[in-house]
Amino acid sequence: MSYVIAYAATAIVFFGLDYIWLSRVAAGFYRDRMGHLLLDQPNFAAAGMFYLFYVAGVVYFAVAPALSNGTATSALIAGALLGS
């Protein structure tokens, strides 16, 4: 049950931060530099699959070790290795 809670909490934080990044910060940045590569409409199925697997990876590699060890250092190291 703790993995379900960890997955849900990680997903909420990740979606919130990614929404802010994509809608507020990066929209103009990406459009200016890579506009010719971007689709007119996002591929939501591909994005959904990415988010499902990426959040699972964050939970497996960063959150779960931190929960089992009880230290933030293990989460930081594992998350850094994952690239989060």
C-alpha positions in Angstrom: 0.0 0.0 0.0 2.9 2.3 0.7 4.0 2.0 -3.0 0.5 3.1 -4.2 0.6 6.1 -1.9 4.2 6.9 -3.0 3.2 6.6 -6.6 0.2 8.9 -6.2 2.1 11.5 -4.3 5.0 11.4 -6.7 2.6 11.7 -9.7 0.8 14.7 -8.1 4.1 16.6 -7.5 5.5 15.6 -10.9 2.4 16.6 -12.8 2.2 19.9 -11.0 5.8 20.8 -11.6 5.7 19.6 -15.2 2.5 21.6 -15.8 4.1 24.7 -14.6 7.2 24.1 -16.6 5.4 23.2 -19.8 2.7 25.8 -19.7 4.4 28.8 -18.2 8.2 28.6 -18.6 9.0 26.3 -21.5 6.2 27.0 -24.0 7.8 30.0 -25.6 11.3 28.6 -25.2 10.5 25.4 -27.1 8.3 27.1 -29.7 11.0 29.7 -30.5 13.8 27.1 -30.8 12.1 23.9 -32.0 8.8 25.1 -33.4 9.3 23.3 -36.7 9.7 20.0 -34.8 6.6 20.4 -32.6 3.2 18.9 -33.4 0.2 21.2 -33.7 -1.5 19.1 -31.0 0.4 17.1 -28.3 0.2 13.3 -28.5 -1.6 12.7 -25.2 -1.4 8.9 -25.5 2.4 9.0 -25.8 2.6 11.6 -23.0 0.4 9.5 -20.8 2.5 6.4 -21.3 5.7 8.4 -20.6 4.3 9.8 -17.4 3.1 6.3 -16.2 6.5 4.8 -16.7 8.6 7.8 -15.6 6.7 8.2 -12.3 7.0 4.5 -11.7 10.8 4.8 -12.3 11.0 7.7 -9.9 9.2 5.8 -7.2 11.3 2.6 -7.8 14.7 4.3 -8.0 14.3 7.3 -5.6 11.2 7.2 -3.4 11.3 3.5 -2.4 14.9 3.5 -1.3 14.3 6.7 0.7 11.3 5.0 2.4 13.2 1.9 3.2 16.4 3.6 4.4 14.6 6.6 6.0 17.1 9.1 4.6 16.8 11.8 2.0 20.4 11.2 0.9 19.5 7.9 -0.7 16.6 9.5 -2.5 18.8 12.4 -3.8 21.5 10.0 -5.0 19.1 7.6 -6.7 17.1 10.4 -8.2 20.2 12.0 -9.5 21.2 8.8 -11.1 17.8 8.5 -12.7 18.0 12.1 -13.9 15.1 13.5 -12.0 
